[in-house]
Amino acid sequence: MGFWYLLLLLIGVILIIIGIMKKGVSSAVKVVILLFVIGILFVVVSIVLLMPGSSDLIAELLKLDR
């Protein structure tokens, strides 16, 4: 499971880097902003999922019985 969280983190970092490097593009500003926001979202979600006890939090939010 940790592999997928790490993969999510790496995809997020890559999207952030792509978003930062495309500063001078004026015709695709919406795409750059979208990549940047999705990248930040992926990084935040993966960090939260990698924290200890996150599976209990997710189970509680989704009302899963363990």
PDB file with one MODEL, atoms N, CA, C and O in Angstrom:
MODEL        1
ATOM      1  N   MET A   1       0.823  -1.182   0.000  1.00  0.00           N
ATOM      2  CA  MET A   1       0.000   0.000   0.000  1.00  0.00           C
ATOM      3  C   MET A   1       0.874   1.255   0.000  1.00  0.00           C
ATOM      4  O   MET A   1       0.536   2.252  -0.637  1.00  0.00           O
ATOM      5  N   GLY A   2       1.995   1.200   0.714  1.00  0.00           N
ATOM      6  CA  GLY A   2       2.881   2.349   0.770  1.00  0.00           C
ATOM      7  C   GLY A   2       3.477   2.705  -0.587  1.00  0.00           C
ATOM      8  O   GLY A   2       3.809   3.861  -0.853  1.00  0.00           O
ATOM      9  N   PHE A   3       3.606   1.686  -1.443  1.00  0.00           N
ATOM     10  CA  PHE A   3       4.118   1.940  -2.794  1.00  0.00           C
ATOM     11  C   PHE A   3       3.218   2.904  -3.542  1.00  0.00           C
ATOM     12  O   PHE A   3       3.700   3.815  -4.215  1.00  0.00           O
ATOM     13  N   TRP A   4       1.906   2.706  -3.428  1.00  0.00           N
ATOM     14  CA  TRP A   4       0.967   3.562  -4.149  1.00  0.00           C
ATOM     15  C   TRP A   4       0.972   4.977  -3.587  1.00  0.00           C
ATOM     16  O   TRP A   4       0.827   5.945  -4.335  1.00  0.00           O
ATOM     17  N   TYR A   5       1.141   5.103  -2.253  1.00  0.00           N
ATOM     18  CA  TYR A   5       1.225   6.434  -1.653  1.00  0.00           C
ATOM     19  C   TYR A   5       2.480   7.152  -2.123  1.00  0.00           C
ATOM     20  O   TYR A   5       2.449   8.348  -2.414  1.00  0.00           O
ATOM     21  N   LEU A   6       3.587   6.416  -2.195  1.00  0.00           N
ATOM     22  CA  LEU A   6       4.833   7.001  -2.678  1.00  0.00           C
ATOM     23  C   LEU A   6       4.712   7.378  -4.147  1.00  0.00           C
ATOM     24  O   LEU A   6       5.219   8.420  -4.562  1.00  0.00           O
ATOM     25  N   LEU A   7       4.045   6.542  -4.937  1.00  0.00           N
ATOM     26  CA  LEU A   7       3.820   6.859  -6.340  1.00  0.00           C
ATOM     27  C   LEU A   7       2.972   8.119  -6.480  1.00  0.00           C
ATOM     28  O   LEU A   7       3.248   8.958  -7.338  1.00  0.00           O
ATOM     29  N   LEU A   8       1.955   8.258  -5.656  1.00  0.00           N
ATOM     30  CA  LEU A   8       1.112   9.460  -5.656  1.00  0.00           C
ATOM     31  C   LEU A   8       1.943  10.691  -5.309  1.00  0.00           C
ATOM     32  O   LEU A   8       1.776  11.749  -5.916  1.00  0.00           O
ATOM     33  N   LEU A   9       2.837  10.552  -4.335  1.00  0.00           N
ATOM     34  CA  LEU A   9       3.715  11.655  -3.958  1.00  0.00           C
ATOM     35  C   LEU A   9       4.636  12.037  -5.111  1.00  0.00           C
ATOM     36  O   LEU A   9       4.807  13.224  -5.390  1.00  0.00           O
ATOM     37  N   LEU A  10       5.224  11.066  -5.778  1.00  0.00           N
ATOM     38  CA  LEU A  10       6.137  11.359  -6.880  1.00  0.00           C
ATOM     39  C   LEU A  10       5.406  12.014  -8.056  1.00  0.00           C
ATOM     40  O   LEU A  10       5.934  12.940  -8.672  1.00  0.00           O
ATOM     41  N   ILE A  11       4.199  11.541  -8.370  1.00  0.00           N
ATOM     42  CA  ILE A  11       3.418  12.157  -9.438  1.00  0.00           C
ATOM     43  C   ILE A  11       3.095  13.600  -9.075  1.00  0.00           C
ATOM     44  O   ILE A  11       3.163  14.488  -9.924  1.00  0.00           O
ATOM     45  N   GLY A  12       2.745  13.829  -7.824  1.00  0.00           N
ATOM     46  CA  GLY A  12       2.463  15.189  -7.375  1.00  0.00           C
ATOM     47  C   GLY A  12       3.666  16.101  -7.501  1.00  0.00           C
ATOM     48  O   GLY A  12       3.541  17.236  -7.960  1.00  0.00           O
ATOM     49  N   VAL A  13       4.833  15.614  -7.098  1.00  0.00           N
ATOM     50  CA  VAL A  13       6.051  16.421  -7.201  1.00  0.00           C
ATOM     51  C   VAL A  13       6.376  16.716  -8.660  1.00  0.00           C
ATOM     52  O   VAL A  13       6.773  17.832  -8.994  1.00  0.00           O
ATOM     53  N   ILE A  14       6.210  15.722  -9.532  1.00  0.00           N
ATOM     54  CA  ILE A  14       6.472  15.935 -10.957  1.00  0.00           C
ATOM     55  C   ILE A  14       5.527  16.978 -11.533  1.00  0.00           C
ATOM     56  O   ILE A  14       5.949  17.839 -12.305  1.00  0.00           O
ATOM     57  N   LEU A  15       4.241  16.906 -11.162  1.00  0.00           N
ATOM     58  CA  LEU A  15       3.280  17.887 -11.659  1.00  0.00           C
ATOM     59  C   LEU A  15       3.600  19.295 -11.148  1.00  0.00           C
ATOM     60  O   LEU A  15       3.433  20.273 -11.877  1.00  0.00           O
ATOM     61  N   ILE A  16       4.055  19.396  -9.908  1.00  0.00           N
ATOM     62  CA  ILE A  16       4.444  20.702  -9.378  1.00  0.00           C
ATOM     63  C   ILE A  16       5.637  21.250 -10.155  1.00  0.00           C
ATOM     64  O   ILE A  16       5.655  22.429 -10.510  1.00  0.00           O
ATOM     65  N   ILE A  17       6.628  20.411 -10.419  1.00  0.00           N
ATOM     66  CA  ILE A  17       7.810  20.854 -11.170  1.00  0.00           C
ATOM     67  C   ILE A  17       7.419  21.296 -12.579  1.00  0.00           C
ATOM     68  O   ILE A  17       7.909  22.313 -13.069  1.00  0.00           O
ATOM     69  N   ILE A  18       6.541  20.537 -13.228  1.00  0.00           N
ATOM     70  CA  ILE A  18       6.079  20.935 -14.565  1.00  0.00           C
ATOM     71  C   ILE A  18       5.350  22.262 -14.488  1.00  0.00           C
ATOM     72  O   ILE A  18       5.543  23.131 -15.339  1.00  0.00           O
ATOM     73  N   GLY A  19       4.508  22.423 -13.466  1.00  0.00           N
ATOM     74  CA  GLY A  19       3.775  23.681 -13.306  1.00  0.00           C
ATOM     75  C   GLY A  19       4.689  24.863 -13.060  1.00  0.00           C
ATOM     76  O   GLY A  19       4.420  25.954 -13.563  1.00  0.00           O
ATOM     77  N   ILE A  20       5.758  24.683 -12.304  1.00  0.00           N
ATOM     78  CA  ILE A  20       6.691  25.775 -12.022  1.00  0.00           C
ATOM     79  C   ILE A  20       7.534  26.118 -13.247  1.00  0.00           C
ATOM     80  O   ILE A  20       7.811  27.292 -13.493  1.00  0.00           O
ATOM     81  N   MET A  21       7.940  25.121 -14.009  1.00  0.00           N
ATOM     82  CA  MET A  21       8.831  25.356 -15.143  1.00  0.00           C
ATOM     83  C   MET A  21       8.125  26.021 -16.320  1.00  0.00           C
ATOM     84  O   MET A  21       8.797  26.586 -17.183  1.00  0.00           O
ATOM     85  N   LYS A  22       6.814  25.974 -16.386  1.00  0.00           N
ATOM     86  CA  LYS A  22       6.068  26.539 -17.505  1.00  0.00           C
ATOM     87  C   LYS A  22       5.580  27.954 -17.190  1.00  0.00           C
ATOM     88  O   LYS A  22       4.452  28.302 -17.538  1.00  0.00           O
ATOM     89  N   LYS A  23       6.398  28.767 -16.545  1.00  0.00           N
ATOM     90  CA  LYS A  23       5.990  30.113 -16.145  1.00  0.00           C
ATOM     91  C   LYS A  23       5.681  31.020 -17.328  1.00  0.00           C
ATOM     92  O   LYS A  23       4.711  31.777 -17.282  1.00  0.00           O
ATOM     93  N   GLY A  24       6.474  30.962 -18.373  1.00  0.00           N
ATOM     94  CA  GLY A  24       6.365  31.916 -19.460  1.00  0.00           C
ATOM     95  C   GLY A  24       5.259  31.627 -20.459  1.00  0.00           C
ATOM     96  O   GLY A  24       5.086  32.387 -21.412  1.00  0.00           O
ATOM     97  N   VAL A  25       4.515  30.561 -20.273  1.00  0.00           N
ATOM     98  CA  VAL A  25       3.478  30.183 -21.233  1.00  0.00           C
ATOM     99  C   VAL A  25       2.239  31.020 -20.952  1.00  0.00           C
ATOM    100  O   VAL A  25       1.660  30.937 -19.869  1.00  0.00           O
ATOM    101  N   SER A  26       1.834  31.821 -21.924  1.00  0.00           N
ATOM    102  CA  SER A  26       0.666  32.663 -21.709  1.00  0.00           C
ATOM    103  C   SER A  26      -0.606  32.036 -22.261  1.00  0.00           C
ATOM    104  O   SER A  26      -1.698  32.345 -21.784  1.00  0.00           O
ATOM    105  N   SER A  27      -0.491  31.170 -23.249  1.00  0.00           N
ATOM    106  CA  SER A  27      -1.687  30.586 -23.852  1.00  0.00           C
ATOM    107  C   SER A  27      -2.225  29.401 -23.057  1.00  0.00           C
ATOM    108  O   SER A  27      -3.397  29.052 -23.202  1.00  0.00           O
ATOM    109  N   ALA A  28      -1.425  28.795 -22.247  1.00  0.00           N
ATOM    110  CA  ALA A  28      -1.858  27.616 -21.493  1.00  0.00           C
ATOM    111  C   ALA A  28      -1.774  27.850 -19.987  1.00  0.00           C
ATOM    112  O   ALA A  28      -1.408  26.951 -19.231  1.00  0.00           O
ATOM    113  N   VAL A  29      -2.110  29.044 -19.568  1.00  0.00           N
ATOM    114  CA  VAL A  29      -2.012  29.363 -18.146  1.00  0.00           C
ATOM    115  C   VAL A  29      -2.967  28.499 -17.331  1.00  0.00           C
ATOM    116  O   VAL A  29      -2.630  28.072 -16.226  1.00  0.00           O
ATOM    117  N   LYS A  30      -4.139  28.244 -17.862  1.00  0.00           N
ATOM    118  CA  LYS A  30      -5.098  27.412 -17.140  1.00  0.00           C
ATOM    119  C   LYS A  30      -4.563  26.008 -16.936  1.00  0.00           C
ATOM    120  O   LYS A  30      -4.765  25.429 -15.868  1.00  0.00           O
ATOM    121  N   VAL A  31      -3.898  25.452 -17.910  1.00  0.00           N
ATOM    122  CA  VAL A  31      -3.337  24.107 -17.784  1.00  0.00           C
ATOM    123  C   VAL A  31      -2.225  24.096 -16.752  1.00  0.00           C
ATOM    124  O   VAL A  31      -2.129  23.161 -15.956  1.00  0.00           O
ATOM    125  N   VAL A  32      -1.390  25.113 -16.753  1.00  0.00           N
ATOM    126  CA  VAL A  32      -0.289  25.188 -15.798  1.00  0.00           C
ATOM    127  C   VAL A  32      -0.830  25.299 -14.379  1.00  0.00           C
ATOM    128  O   VAL A  32      -0.330  24.637 -13.470  1.00  0.00           O
ATOM    129  N   ILE A  33      -1.840  26.124 -14.186  1.00  0.00           N
ATOM    130  CA  ILE A  33      -2.430  26.269 -12.856  1.00  0.00           C
ATOM    131  C   ILE A  33      -3.070  24.953 -12.424  1.00  0.00           C
ATOM    132  O   ILE A  33      -2.950  24.550 -11.267  1.00  0.00           O
ATOM    133  N   LEU A  34      -3.744  24.290 -13.346  1.00  0.00           N
ATOM    134  CA  LEU A  34      -4.371  23.011 -13.033  1.00  0.00           C
ATOM    135  C   LEU A  34      -3.324  21.969 -12.642  1.00  0.00           C
ATOM    136  O   LEU A  34      -3.514  21.246 -11.664  1.00  0.00           O
ATOM    137  N   LEU A  35      -2.234  21.879 -13.382  1.00  0.00           N
ATOM    138  CA  LEU A  35      -1.164  20.940 -13.036  1.00  0.00           C
ATOM    139  C   LEU A  35      -0.578  21.252 -11.664  1.00  0.00           C
ATOM    140  O   LEU A  35      -0.303  20.349 -10.874  1.00  0.00           O
ATOM    141  N   PHE A  36      -0.393  22.529 -11.394  1.00  0.00           N
ATOM    142  CA  PHE A  36       0.183  22.942 -10.122  1.00  0.00           C
ATOM    143  C   PHE A  36      -0.741  22.582  -8.960  1.00  0.00           C
ATOM    144  O   PHE A  36      -0.284  22.067  -7.940  1.00  0.00           O
ATOM    145  N   VAL A  37      -2.021  22.848  -9.109  1.00  0.00           N
ATOM    146  CA  VAL A  37      -2.984  22.553  -8.042  1.00  0.00           C
ATOM    147  C   VAL A  37      -3.126  21.045  -7.839  1.00  0.00           C
ATOM    148  O   VAL A  37      -3.152  20.578  -6.701  1.00  0.00           O
ATOM    149  N   ILE A  38      -3.218  20.283  -8.919  1.00  0.00           N
ATOM    150  CA  ILE A  38      -3.321  18.823  -8.802  1.00  0.00           C
ATOM    151  C   ILE A  38      -2.054  18.258  -8.171  1.00  0.00           C
ATOM    152  O   ILE A  38      -2.124  17.338  -7.355  1.00  0.00           O
ATOM    153  N   GLY A  39      -0.904  18.797  -8.539  1.00  0.00           N
ATOM    154  CA  GLY A  39       0.357  18.342  -7.941  1.00  0.00           C
ATOM    155  C   GLY A  39       0.394  18.579  -6.447  1.00  0.00           C
ATOM    156  O   GLY A  39       0.800  17.700  -5.687  1.00  0.00           O
ATOM    157  N   ILE A  40      -0.024  19.757  -6.019  1.00  0.00           N
ATOM    158  CA  ILE A  40      -0.053  20.060  -4.581  1.00  0.00           C
ATOM    159  C   ILE A  40      -1.051  19.158  -3.875  1.00  0.00           C
ATOM    160  O   ILE A  40      -0.784  18.674  -2.775  1.00  0.00           O
ATOM    161  N   LEU A  41      -2.190  18.930  -4.494  1.00  0.00           N
ATOM    162  CA  LEU A  41      -3.199  18.050  -3.904  1.00  0.00           C
ATOM    163  C   LEU A  41      -2.664  16.621  -3.746  1.00  0.00           C
ATOM    164  O   LEU A  41      -2.870  15.994  -2.707  1.00  0.00           O
ATOM    165  N   PHE A  42      -1.981  16.107  -4.771  1.00  0.00           N
ATOM    166  CA  PHE A  42      -1.401  14.765  -4.692  1.00  0.00           C
ATOM    167  C   PHE A  42      -0.372  14.676  -3.571  1.00  0.00           C
ATOM    168  O   PHE A  42      -0.353  13.698  -2.824  1.00  0.00           O
ATOM    169  N   VAL A  43       0.480  15.685  -3.450  1.00  0.00           N
ATOM    170  CA  VAL A  43       1.506  15.667  -2.412  1.00  0.00           C
ATOM    171  C   VAL A  43       0.871  15.679  -1.028  1.00  0.00           C
ATOM    172  O   VAL A  43       1.277  14.912  -0.155  1.00  0.00           O
ATOM    173  N   VAL A  44      -0.118  16.538  -0.819  1.00  0.00           N
ATOM    174  CA  VAL A  44      -0.767  16.625   0.490  1.00  0.00           C
ATOM    175  C   VAL A  44      -1.482  15.319   0.835  1.00  0.00           C
ATOM    176  O   VAL A  44      -1.370  14.825   1.956  1.00  0.00           O
ATOM    177  N   VAL A  45      -2.213  14.764  -0.124  1.00  0.00           N
ATOM    178  CA  VAL A  45      -2.931  13.510   0.135  1.00  0.00           C
ATOM    179  C   VAL A  45      -1.958  12.383   0.431  1.00  0.00           C
ATOM    180  O   VAL A  45      -2.195  11.590   1.343  1.00  0.00           O
ATOM    181  N   SER A  46      -0.873  12.295  -0.316  1.00  0.00           N
ATOM    182  CA  SER A  46       0.067  11.198  -0.079  1.00  0.00           C
ATOM    183  C   SER A  46       0.773  11.342   1.261  1.00  0.00           C
ATOM    184  O   SER A  46       1.038  10.338   1.923  1.00  0.00           O
ATOM    185  N   ILE A  47       1.083  12.564   1.677  1.00  0.00           N
ATOM    186  CA  ILE A  47       1.707  12.758   2.991  1.00  0.00           C
ATOM    187  C   ILE A  47       0.737  12.382   4.101  1.00  0.00           C
ATOM    188  O   ILE A  47       1.133  11.758   5.086  1.00  0.00           O
ATOM    189  N   VAL A  48      -0.525  12.753   3.952  1.00  0.00           N
ATOM    190  CA  VAL A  48      -1.523  12.385   4.956  1.00  0.00           C
ATOM    191  C   VAL A  48      -1.688  10.870   5.004  1.00  0.00           C
ATOM    192  O   VAL A  48      -1.802  10.297   6.088  1.00  0.00           O
ATOM    193  N   LEU A  49      -1.702  10.215   3.847  1.00  0.00           N
ATOM    194  CA  LEU A  49      -1.879   8.770   3.824  1.00  0.00           C
ATOM    195  C   LEU A  49      -0.664   8.021   4.366  1.00  0.00           C
ATOM    196  O   LEU A  49      -0.803   6.898   4.850  1.00  0.00           O
ATOM    197  N   LEU A  50       0.510   8.616   4.294  1.00  0.00           N
ATOM    198  CA  LEU A  50       1.711   7.969   4.811  1.00  0.00           C
ATOM    199  C   LEU A  50       1.863   8.119   6.321  1.00  0.00           C
ATOM    200  O   LEU A  50       2.701   7.449   6.924  1.00  0.00           O
ATOM    201  N   MET A  51       1.066   8.986   6.942  1.00  0.00           N
ATOM    202  CA  MET A  51       1.165   9.195   8.381  1.00  0.00           C
ATOM    203  C   MET A  51       0.632   7.977   9.130  1.00  0.00           C
ATOM    204  O   MET A  51      -0.291   7.312   8.661  1.00  0.00           O
ATOM    205  N   PRO A  52       1.216   7.685  10.299  1.00  0.00           N
ATOM    206  CA  PRO A  52       0.716   6.546  11.082  1.00  0.00           C
ATOM    207  C   PRO A  52      -0.724   6.797  11.535  1.00  0.00           C
ATOM    208  O   PRO A  52      -1.070   7.907  11.940  1.00  0.00           O
ATOM    209  N   GLY A  53      -1.541   5.775  11.464  1.00  0.00           N
ATOM    210  CA  GLY A  53      -2.925   5.898  11.898  1.00  0.00           C
ATOM    211  C   GLY A  53      -3.869   6.419  10.834  1.00  0.00           C
ATOM    212  O   GLY A  53      -5.055   6.616  11.098  1.00  0.00           O
ATOM    213  N   SER A  54      -3.360   6.643   9.640  1.00  0.00           N
ATOM    214  CA  SER A  54      -4.228   7.180   8.594  1.00  0.00           C
ATOM    215  C   SER A  54      -5.271   6.168   8.155  1.00  0.00           C
ATOM    216  O   SER A  54      -6.364   6.552   7.738  1.00  0.00           O
ATOM    217  N   SER A  55      -4.952   4.878   8.240  1.00  0.00           N
ATOM    218  CA  SER A  55      -5.934   3.862   7.856  1.00  0.00           C
ATOM    219  C   SER A  55      -7.123   3.867   8.812  1.00  0.00           C
ATOM    220  O   SER A  55      -8.256   3.634   8.392  1.00  0.00           O
ATOM    221  N   ASP A  56      -6.873   4.133  10.100  1.00  0.00           N
ATOM    222  CA  ASP A  56      -7.972   4.228  11.057  1.00  0.00           C
ATOM    223  C   ASP A  56      -8.841   5.446  10.771  1.00  0.00           C
ATOM    224  O   ASP A  56     -10.065   5.385  10.882  1.00  0.00           O
ATOM    225  N   LEU A  57      -8.210   6.538  10.409  1.00  0.00           N
ATOM    226  CA  LEU A  57      -8.947   7.758  10.087  1.00  0.00           C
ATOM    227  C   LEU A  57      -9.818   7.567   8.850  1.00  0.00           C
ATOM    228  O   LEU A  57     -10.968   8.003   8.821  1.00  0.00           O
ATOM    229  N   ILE A  58      -9.268   6.915   7.835  1.00  0.00           N
ATOM    230  CA  ILE A  58     -10.022   6.666   6.607  1.00  0.00           C
ATOM    231  C   ILE A  58     -11.175   5.712   6.881  1.00  0.00           C
ATOM    232  O   ILE A  58     -12.275   5.908   6.365  1.00  0.00           O
ATOM    233  N   ALA A  59     -10.937   4.679   7.688  1.00  0.00           N
ATOM    234  CA  ALA A  59     -12.003   3.747   8.034  1.00  0.00           C
ATOM    235  C   ALA A  59     -13.120   4.443   8.799  1.00  0.00           C
ATOM    236  O   ALA A  59     -14.296   4.138   8.605  1.00  0.00           O
ATOM    237  N   GLU A  60     -12.752   5.369   9.658  1.00  0.00           N
ATOM    238  CA  GLU A  60     -13.762   6.113  10.411  1.00  0.00           C
ATOM    239  C   GLU A  60     -14.551   7.046   9.497  1.00  0.00           C
ATOM    240  O   GLU A  60     -15.767   7.178   9.635  1.00  0.00           O
ATOM    241  N   LEU A  61     -13.862   7.687   8.574  1.00  0.00           N
ATOM    242  CA  LEU A  61     -14.552   8.604   7.649  1.00  0.00           C
ATOM    243  C   LEU A  61     -15.495   7.843   6.722  1.00  0.00           C
ATOM    244  O   LEU A  61     -16.575   8.334   6.392  1.00  0.00           O
ATOM    245  N   LEU A  62     -15.089   6.647   6.304  1.00  0.00           N
ATOM    246  CA  LEU A  62     -15.917   5.866   5.383  1.00  0.00           C
ATOM    247  C   LEU A  62     -16.869   4.923   6.109  1.00  0.00           C
ATOM    248  O   LEU A  62     -17.585   4.147   5.476  1.00  0.00           O
ATOM    249  N   LYS A  63     -16.877   4.993   7.450  1.00  0.00           N
ATOM    250  CA  LYS A  63     -17.757   4.174   8.290  1.00  0.00           C
ATOM    251  C   LYS A  63     -17.544   2.674   8.045  1.00  0.00           C
ATOM    252  O   LYS A  63     -18.506   1.915   7.935  1.00  0.00           O
ATOM    253  N   LEU A  64     -16.304   2.267   7.964  1.00  0.00           N
ATOM    254  CA  LEU A  64     -15.972   0.857   7.789  1.00  0.00           C
ATOM    255  C   LEU A  64     -15.754   0.232   9.167  1.00  0.00           C
ATOM    256  O   LEU A  64     -15.103   0.818  10.031  1.00  0.00           O
ATOM    257  N   ASP A  65     -16.302  -0.954   9.354  1.00  0.00           N
ATOM    258  CA  ASP A  65     -16.089  -1.665  10.621  1.00  0.00           C
ATOM    259  C   ASP A  65     -14.864  -2.543  10.525  1.00  0.00           C
ATOM    260  O   ASP A  65     -14.684  -3.264   9.544  1.00  0.00           O
ATOM    261  N   ARG A  66     -14.030  -2.488  11.526  1.00  0.00           N
ATOM    262  CA  ARG A  66     -12.815  -3.305  11.535  1.00  0.00           C
ATOM    263  C   ARG A  66     -12.891  -4.274  12.661  1.00  0.00           C
ATOM    264  O   ARG A  66     -11.970  -5.066  12.857  1.00  0.00           O
TER     265      ARG A  66
ENDMDL
END
